[in-house]
Amino acid sequence: MAEIPDPDALRDRLHASWEAYVDLIAPIRPDLWAYSRRLTRSVWDAEDLVQDTLLRGFGQLGHLGQNVRNLRAYMLRACSNTWIDGVRRRANEARILEERAADLRASDSSADGRPDERAELRDAGARLLHQLAPQERAAVVLKDVFELSIREIAAILATSEGAVKDALHRGRGRLREPDAAPERRPAPSTELVDRFIELYDAKDVGGLVDLLVEGGSAENVGFGLQYGRDAFEGTENFLYKSVHGHEEWPESFQPQSVRLAAGAFDGEALVLCFATRGGEEALEQVLRIEGVDGRIARLRGYAFCPDTIREIGAALDHPVRTGLYRVPTFEA
């Protein structure tokens, strides 16, 4: 049997390449973000499109059979293609749903008057796509199609077993309601945001880890991702660095003080991180929390997304200090 390559060694090589790529793209990131912002008309969707475009461009560079003569045009083309592909997927999904509905109306019963089994299956598939919220849809498919256990599904969806059971109950119930509309994802609770800030102020890293569901994740968007409770052991993890900062950085990069505050943008509760440097306080980080059962399923930080931070700071009337697209490196 062939030896399986070491994924950690490959990750380290890719990480070094990603840093070089992020630095290469940095001068055109404002243009890329502005273009994405016009296409999506949403701050969060614009940043998601930028990140998807970066990944697409990174992957394409690895097998591109020609020189890149105009990097700005190359990345804007990648952004356009990423956006158009997404629009087409959504249009195709809508078309498929319409076709399935028409098929069902044309053959909703067999010759003997009994319901046609194939029509029922088509109807169930269409309703699965159209009526269920993403968490419900994923839970139903993982359980009823792939026959995974509740525990396995909870790990995959980064949620609790109780939340999986609730999603299955809601999803199966909604599949029996032909006219039901999908529920929107609930906004994070202000209580969860306040609890996060309380634990941060107490420098309780263990409490913050406990606030994560099993399989929960923390991410500096565009530059770092950790998931699963074991990823937050020790001092080299997102939550520890959030509380204690980067103690390994030179003194010139250390803030005089850091504080968190609750905020809201576009109706969503946020954690705002302010740092004081040279006697001036400014917004440097924005954290979004996706919660389930009063705990964190996903924590996303935008410190390395300067254009997003600037727009949020302007909307909330806070001074902003930003500009980095990745964690800085220092020579030993």
RODO-2510 file (C-alpha; in nm, 4 decimals, decimal comma):
residues 332
     n   res          X          Y          Z
     1     m     0,0000     0,0000     0,0000
     2     a     0,1390     0,3402    -0,0986
     3     e     0,2369     0,5716     0,1852
     4     i    -0,0065     0,8588     0,2391
     5     p     0,1648     1,2001     0,2137
     6     d     0,1941     1,4104     0,5289
     7     p    -0,0865     1,6716     0,5092
     8     d     0,0837     1,8931     0,7688
     9     a     0,4000     1,9226     0,5611
    10     l     0,1912     2,0111     0,2561
    11     r    -0,0069     2,2627     0,4632
    12     d     0,3157     2,4362     0,5691
    13     r     0,4360     2,4664     0,2083
    14     l     0,0975     2,5970     0,0964
    15     h     0,0904     2,8444     0,3850
    16     a     0,4215     2,9942     0,2749
    17     s     0,2938     3,0186    -0,0824
    18     w    -0,0303     3,1762     0,0399
    19     e     0,1596     3,4465     0,2318
    20     a     0,3574     3,5318    -0,0814
    21     y     0,0374     3,5378    -0,2857
    22     v    -0,1463     3,7642    -0,0362
    23     d     0,1485     4,0065    -0,0437
    24     l     0,1509     4,0003    -0,4245
    25     i    -0,2219     4,0781    -0,4462
    26     a    -0,2216     4,3428    -0,1698
    27     p    -0,1846     4,6516    -0,3957
    28     i    -0,4978     4,5625    -0,5948
    29     r    -0,7120     4,4430    -0,3038
    30     p    -0,8946     4,7798    -0,2687
    31     d    -1,0003     4,7635    -0,6345
    32     l    -1,1014     4,3996    -0,5960
    33     w    -1,3112     4,4789    -0,2888
    34     a    -1,4737     4,7849    -0,4480
    35     y    -1,5708     4,5780    -0,7513
    36     s    -1,7120     4,3009    -0,5306
    37     r    -1,8996     4,5570    -0,3226
    38     r    -2,0732     4,6937    -0,6333
    39     l    -2,1636     4,3441    -0,7520
    40     t    -2,3032     4,2156    -0,4222
    41     r    -2,4350     4,5381    -0,2611
    42     s    -2,3475     4,3883     0,0790
    43     v    -2,0385     4,4334     0,2972
    44     w    -2,0319     4,0714     0,4129
    45     d    -2,1125     3,9269     0,0705
    46     a    -1,8459     4,1483    -0,0857
    47     e    -1,5803     4,0137     0,1504
    48     d    -1,6964     3,6573     0,0859
    49     l    -1,6683     3,7184    -0,2892
    50     v    -1,3186     3,8618    -0,2443
    51     q    -1,2104     3,5564    -0,0444
    52     d    -1,3639     3,3163    -0,2990
    53     t    -1,1869     3,5081    -0,5758
    54     l    -0,8528     3,4889    -0,3941
    55     l    -0,8876     3,1136    -0,3597
    56     r    -0,9856     3,0774    -0,7225
    57     g    -0,6949     3,2923    -0,8402
    58     f    -0,4503     3,1049    -0,6162
    59     g    -0,5615     2,7700    -0,7539
    60     q    -0,5536     2,8845    -1,1140
    61     l    -0,2012     3,0274    -1,0845
    62     g    -0,0758     2,6801    -0,9989
    63     h    -0,1696     2,5381    -1,3374
    64     l    -0,1903     2,8458    -1,5611
    65     g    -0,0192     2,7780    -1,8931
    66     q     0,0791     3,1386    -1,9671
    67     n     0,2374     3,4415    -1,8041
    68     v     0,0210     3,6845    -1,6082
    69     r     0,0967     4,0166    -1,7763
    70     n    -0,1652     4,2249    -1,5927
    71     l    -0,2336     4,1042    -1,2390
    72     r    -0,5155     4,3528    -1,1790
    73     a    -0,7012     4,2393    -1,4913
    74     y    -0,6349     3,8755    -1,4002
    75     m    -0,7894     3,9128    -1,0539
    76     l    -1,0849     4,1223    -1,1725
    77     r    -1,1536     3,8553    -1,4354
    78     a    -1,1375     3,5865    -1,1660
    79     c    -1,3804     3,7922    -0,9547
    80     s    -1,6180     3,8333    -1,2484
    81     n    -1,6124     3,4609    -1,3247
    82     t    -1,6649     3,3696    -0,9600
    83     w    -1,9633     3,6057    -0,9378
    84     i    -2,1159     3,4937    -1,2679
    85     d    -2,0775     3,1254    -1,1763
    86     g    -2,2589     3,1902    -0,8497
    87     v    -2,5422     3,3727    -1,0267
    88     r    -2,5725     3,0886    -1,2775
    89     r    -2,5879     2,8291    -1,0017
    90     r    -2,8682     3,0182    -0,8320
    91     a    -3,0519     3,0583    -1,1646
    92     n    -3,0115     2,6876    -1,2419
    93     e    -3,1477     2,5960    -0,8999
    94     a    -3,4525     2,8162    -0,9585
    95     r    -3,5040     2,6627    -1,3046
    96     i    -3,4784     2,3083    -1,1682
    97     l    -3,7322     2,3868    -0,8983
    98     e    -3,9737     2,5269    -1,1567
    99     e    -3,9304     2,2227    -1,3820
   100     r    -3,9880     1,9829    -1,0949
   101     a    -4,2988     2,1693    -0,9915
   102     a    -4,4304     2,1516    -1,3508
   103     d    -4,3512     1,7784    -1,3691
   104     l    -4,5350     1,7222    -1,0456
   105     r    -4,8433     1,9097    -1,1620
   106     a    -4,8456     1,7109    -1,4886
   107     s    -4,8106     1,3692    -1,3257
   108     d    -4,9255     1,4062    -0,9680
   109     s    -5,1181     1,0806    -0,9858
   110     s    -5,0869     0,7485    -1,1681
   111     a    -5,3436     0,5905    -1,3978
   112     d    -5,5210     0,4151    -1,1090
   113     g    -5,5605     0,7412    -0,9198
   114     r    -5,2977     0,6685    -0,6568
   115     p    -5,0115     0,9112    -0,5996
   116     d    -4,7197     0,8512    -0,8353
   117     e    -4,4178     0,7479    -0,6261
   118     r    -4,1721     0,9154    -0,8639
   119     a    -4,3682     1,2395    -0,8478
   120     e    -4,3598     1,2243    -0,4683
   121     l    -3,9824     1,1804    -0,4777
   122     r    -3,9412     1,4717    -0,7171
   123     d    -4,1612     1,6837    -0,4957
   124     a    -3,9608     1,5924    -0,1862
   125     g    -3,6352     1,6803    -0,3635
   126     a    -3,7678     2,0140    -0,4795
   127     r    -3,9005     2,1009    -0,1350
   128     l    -3,5704     1,9939     0,0223
   129     l    -3,3916     2,2574    -0,1854
   130     h    -3,6552     2,5276    -0,1652
   131     q    -3,8186     2,5108     0,1755
   132     l    -3,5476     2,4129     0,4214
   133     a    -3,2969     2,6425     0,5839
   134     p    -2,9324     2,5375     0,5149
   135     q    -2,8829     2,3719     0,8563
   136     e    -3,2087     2,1790     0,8232
   137     r    -3,1288     2,0717     0,4672
   138     a    -2,7815     1,9485     0,5624
   139     a    -2,9114     1,7605     0,8676
   140     v    -3,1854     1,5838     0,6694
   141     v    -2,9484     1,4797     0,3896
   142     l    -2,6733     1,3605     0,6260
   143     k    -2,9199     1,1604     0,8332
   144     d    -3,1671     1,0245     0,5792
   145     v    -2,9374     0,9834     0,2786
   146     f    -2,5928     0,9176     0,4251
   147     e    -2,7342     0,7546     0,7420
   148     l    -2,4886     0,9255     0,9767
   149     s    -2,5408     0,9290     1,3506
   150     i    -2,6595     1,2382     1,5364
   151     r    -2,3122     1,2716     1,6894
   152     e    -2,1414     1,2540     1,3496
   153     i    -2,3781     1,5143     1,2040
   154     a    -2,3196     1,7482     1,4997
   155     a    -1,9432     1,7271     1,4414
   156     i    -1,9781     1,7971     1,0685
   157     l    -2,2139     2,0918     1,1181
   158     a    -2,0207     2,2284     1,4192
   159     t    -2,3267     2,2279     1,6396
   160     s    -2,4754     2,0358     1,9309
   161     e    -2,6555     1,7036     1,9128
   162     g    -2,9668     1,8746     2,0448
   163     a    -2,9519     2,1301     1,7646
   164     v    -2,9227     1,8493     1,5081
   165     k    -3,2311     1,6782     1,6515
   166     d    -3,4201     2,0083     1,6386
   167     a    -3,3087     2,0700     1,2779
   168     l    -3,4200     1,7207     1,1764
   169     h    -3,7555     1,7670     1,3484
   170     r    -3,8136     2,1064     1,1847
   171     g    -3,6847     1,9949     0,8461
   172     r    -3,8917     1,6774     0,8255
   173     g    -4,1958     1,8679     0,9441
   174     r    -4,1486     2,1393     0,6845
   175     l    -4,1152     1,8799     0,4080
   176     r    -4,4722     1,7809     0,4891
   177     e    -4,5882     2,1427     0,4435
   178     p    -4,5947     2,2172     0,0679
   179     d    -4,6333     2,5917     0,1067
   180     a    -4,3796     2,6482     0,3832
   181     a    -4,1101     2,9092     0,3217
   182     p    -3,7500     2,8662     0,4377
   183     e    -3,6561     3,0262     0,7668
   184     r    -3,3836     3,2879     0,7691
   185     r    -3,0769     3,2216     0,9803
   186     p    -3,1360     3,3798     1,3214
   187     a    -2,9155     3,6741     1,4136
   188     p    -2,6613     3,6087     1,6918
   189     s    -2,7982     3,6903     2,0343
   190     t    -2,6749     3,9952     2,2184
   191     e    -2,6469     3,7691     2,5238
   192     l    -2,3864     3,5536     2,3484
   193     v    -2,1916     3,8610     2,2391
   194     d    -2,2030     3,9988     2,5941
   195     r    -2,0896     3,6629     2,7361
   196     f    -1,7938     3,6554     2,4959
   197     i    -1,6885     4,0051     2,6049
   198     e    -1,7310     3,9151     2,9736
   199     l    -1,5003     3,6122     2,9390
   200     y    -1,2518     3,8166     2,7393
   201     d    -1,2392     4,0872     3,0046
   202     a    -1,1755     3,8174     3,2661
   203     k    -0,8944     3,6749     3,0449
   204     d    -1,0704     3,3411     3,0744
   205     v    -0,9415     3,1554     2,7696
   206     g    -1,0758     2,8268     2,9056
   207     g    -1,4201     2,9808     2,9385
   208     l    -1,4060     3,1029     2,5786
   209     v    -1,3069     2,7542     2,4620
   210     d    -1,5967     2,6085     2,6598
   211     l    -1,8249     2,8566     2,4863
   212     l    -1,7500     2,6813     2,1556
   213     v    -1,9611     2,3856     2,0526
   214     e    -1,7719     2,0640     1,9826
   215     g    -1,6334     2,1136     1,6336
   216     g    -1,6769     2,4908     1,6493
   217     s    -1,4387     2,7077     1,4488
   218     a    -1,2550     3,0386     1,4741
   219     e    -1,1218     3,2158     1,1697
   220     n    -0,9291     3,5254     1,0766
   221     v    -1,0981     3,5637     0,7408
   222     g    -0,8511     3,5169     0,4601
   223     f    -0,5616     3,4061     0,6717
   224     g    -0,6264     3,1535     0,9454
   225     l    -0,8773     2,8851     1,0399
   226     q    -0,8944     2,6528     1,3400
   227     y    -1,1737     2,4098     1,4221
   228     g    -1,2454     2,1439     1,6820
   229     r    -1,1927     2,1906     2,0538
   230     d    -0,8441     2,0347     2,0506
   231     a    -0,7250     2,3119     1,8152
   232     f    -0,7622     2,5631     2,0994
   233     e    -0,5240     2,3989     2,3436
   234     g    -0,1975     2,5743     2,4288
   235     t    -0,1021     2,9291     2,3388
   236     e    -0,0833     2,9205     1,9575
   237     n    -0,4521     2,9571     1,8827
   238     f    -0,7065     3,2217     1,7900
   239     l    -0,8728     3,2540     2,1309
   240     y    -0,5487     3,2721     2,3301
   241     k    -0,4094     3,5366     2,0948
   242     s    -0,7366     3,7291     2,1129
   243     v    -0,7062     3,7543     2,4922
   244     h    -0,3291     3,7861     2,5402
   245     g    -0,2233     3,9334     2,2097
   246     h     0,0887     3,8396     2,0178
   247     e     0,3448     3,8437     2,2962
   248     e     0,6140     3,7352     2,0503
   249     w     0,5844     4,0564     1,8448
   250     p     0,8333     4,3451     1,8845
   251     e     0,7447     4,6125     2,1386
   252     s     0,6765     4,8634     1,8604
   253     f     0,3835     4,6461     1,7478
   254     q     0,2331     4,6018     2,0955
   255     p    -0,0790     4,8108     2,1723
   256     q    -0,0949     5,0137     2,4907
   257     s    -0,4390     4,8699     2,5649
   258     v    -0,7178     4,6696     2,4026
   259     r    -1,0878     4,6666     2,4792
   260     l    -1,3939     4,4923     2,3379
   261     a    -1,7393     4,6417     2,2997
   262     a    -2,0704     4,5195     2,1657
   263     g    -2,1907     4,6765     1,8439
   264     a    -2,4449     4,6241     1,5692
   265     f    -2,4251     4,6556     1,1924
   266     d    -2,7009     4,5769     0,9450
   267     g    -2,9113     4,4446     1,2335
   268     e    -2,6421     4,1956     1,3397
   269     a    -2,4800     4,1947     1,6833
   270     l    -2,1003     4,2200     1,6600
   271     v    -1,7953     4,2254     1,8846
   272     l    -1,5830     4,5355     1,8176
   273     c    -1,2157     4,5356     1,9162
   274     f    -1,0451     4,8687     1,9833
   275     a    -0,6710     4,9107     2,0343
   276     t    -0,4845     5,2128     2,1666
   277     r    -0,1504     5,2914     2,0049
   278     g     0,0391     5,6172     2,0495
   279     g    -0,2388     5,7386     2,2752
   280     e    -0,5024     5,7035     1,9997
   281     e    -0,7802     5,4427     2,0162
   282     a    -0,9152     5,2940     1,6933
   283     l    -1,1168     4,9984     1,5674
   284     e    -0,8840     4,7181     1,4524
   285     q    -1,0977     4,4025     1,4590
   286     v    -1,4604     4,3048     1,4079
   287     l    -1,5869     3,9636     1,5210
   288     r    -1,9032     3,7950     1,3920
   289     i    -2,0552     3,5133     1,5961
   290     e    -2,2778     3,2343     1,4704
   291     g    -2,4445     3,0788     1,7718
   292     v    -2,6413     2,7671     1,8505
   293     d    -2,8027     2,6812     2,1828
   294     g    -2,6300     2,9758     2,3498
   295     r    -2,2820     2,8692     2,2341
   296     i    -2,0511     2,9601     1,9468
   297     a    -2,0532     2,7463     1,6338
   298     r    -1,8447     2,9850     1,4231
   299     l    -1,6371     3,2898     1,5092
   300     r    -1,5104     3,5061     1,2223
   301     g    -1,2659     3,7947     1,2608
   302     y    -1,2069     4,0581     0,9914
   303     a    -0,8803     4,2132     1,1119
   304     f    -0,7120     4,1253     0,7817
   305     c    -0,9971     4,2595     0,5693
   306     p    -0,9154     4,6338     0,5770
   307     d    -1,1851     4,7480     0,3346
   308     t    -1,4585     4,5731     0,5337
   309     i    -1,3270     4,7183     0,8616
   310     r    -1,3197     5,0680     0,7101
   311     e    -1,6790     5,0531     0,5915
   312     i    -1,8060     4,9229     0,9248
   313     g    -1,6033     5,1823     1,1144
   314     a    -1,7435     5,4605     0,8965
   315     a    -2,0993     5,3328     0,9394
   316     l    -2,0603     5,3192     1,3195
   317     d    -1,8627     5,6468     1,3339
   318     h    -1,5480     5,4897     1,4824
   319     p    -1,1907     5,5774     1,3857
   320     v    -1,0232     5,2810     1,2171
   321     r    -0,6658     5,1575     1,2125
   322     t    -0,6058     4,8884     0,9548
   323     g    -0,4082     4,7952     0,6474
   324     l    -0,2692     4,4466     0,7039
   325     y    -0,3873     4,1584     0,4889
   326     r    -0,2094     3,8936     0,6966
   327     v    -0,0202     3,8382     1,0202
   328     p     0,3090     4,0293     0,9930
   329     t     0,6359     3,8374     0,9970
   330     f     0,9519     3,9533     1,1720
   331     e     1,3112     3,8551     1,1187
   332     a     1,4701     3,6735     1,4106
***
